[in-house]
Amino acid sequence: MHNKLIALAQSKLRDQEFSGKLSCGQVSSAIETSSGKQFSGVCIDAACSLGICAERNAIGTMVTEGEFEITKLVCIKGTEFILPCGACQELLLQLHPKNSEMDIVTHANGSTMKLKELMPYWWANT
């Protein structure tokens, strides 16, 4: 069900280091929009802490292409499926009202959870 999205994220994983001050690719994310398009991104970690999460990297490309509504998201670190950090959760929720219903893949078997389950008391819902 989510195999293509998982495969896309896995294909982008590659631990790289540059200049001794920047590394990237240890975490990868792939998102699918309501139109069926898929976008991916990797984390970029800088010594000065001005890096970016893989999810936000993928979101940047998605928004550049004029998309905002996400239906599925996967985030992988090595062989482990991880959840978006709080900053990414916040951005995902602010992008589109329906994003709270997106499926976040939590396991290779395709298990998912909804973004609204991670943020049940989101400040904008009060």
N, C-alpha and C positions, 0 to 999 in steps of 0.2 A: 504494500500500500504506500509506504513512504520510501521504498527502496531507491528510487532515482534521486530523491532529495538527499538521502543518507550517502549514496555513492558520490554525489557532487561534493558534499562537505568533505568526505574522506579523501577525494582526489586532490583537494587543496592543502591538506596537511603536509607541511614540510618545515621542519625546524631549521631556520636560517639565521645567521648572525652577520651583521655588517659593522664595520668600523670599531667594534668593541663597545659601542654605545647603543646599538639598536639590534633587536632580534624580532623575528616574526614567524608566523606559521605554526606555532605550537597549538593554537586553537583555531578551529575553522567553523564557519557557520554557513548554512544555506537556508534561504527562505523561498516560499512559493506564494505568489500573489493571487488575488481573486481572478485574474485573467489567465492564470496557469503558467505565467513566466516564472523562471527561477533565477535567483541571484545568489552569489556567494561572496564571502569575505574572510580574511584571516586577521588575527590579532597582530598589532604592531606595538611592541614594547620598547620604549626609549628610556635611557638612563635618567633623563630629566623628568620623567613621569608624564610626558605629553603623548602617550600612546593612545591606541584606540582598540576597543573590543572588536572581535570578529563580527558580532551581530551588527554593530553600528557601521562597520565597514561595508557589509552587505546592504544595509539600509541606505547608505549614501549612494550606492550605485542604483538601487531601486528607485529612490526619489529622483535621481538625475534622469531616469527613464520615464518619469511621470507616474509612477505607481506609489500607492500608499496603503492599500488594504492587503494585509498578510493573512493567509489561511493556514500555513504550516511553517514551522521553524525547527531546525535541528542545529545543535551546537555540540561539537566534538573536541575533546582533548585527548590525543592519543587514541586509545580504544574505548574511552569512557564518554558517555553521553552526559553533558552537563546542562544546567539551567542558566538562563541569562542572568547577569548580575542586576542589582537594583537599578542602576542608571539605565541599562538597556531595557529593563521592564518598563520603566517610566517613559522612555522614548517610544517604545512600541505602543503603549497605550495612548499616547498623545498624537500619534500619526493618523489614526483613523478610529472612529467610534466602534467599528466591528472587530478591531484587533483583539479585544478582550476574549473573543471566541476562538482565536487561533489555536491550532493544535501544536503543542511543543512535544517533539519526539523525545522520550525519556529512556528508551531502550532499543537495542537492535531488533527486537521482535516486533517493533512498531507501536509499542505502548506509548500513549500520549497523555498529556494533561493540558487543560486550558490555561491561558495566561491569567484569566480572572481568578483562578484558583491560587496563583502565586501572589496576587494583589487584591484580596477580597475587600479590603477597606481603603481602596484607592481614594486619595483626597478629592479628586474631581467628581466622585460619585456622591459626595455628601451635600 
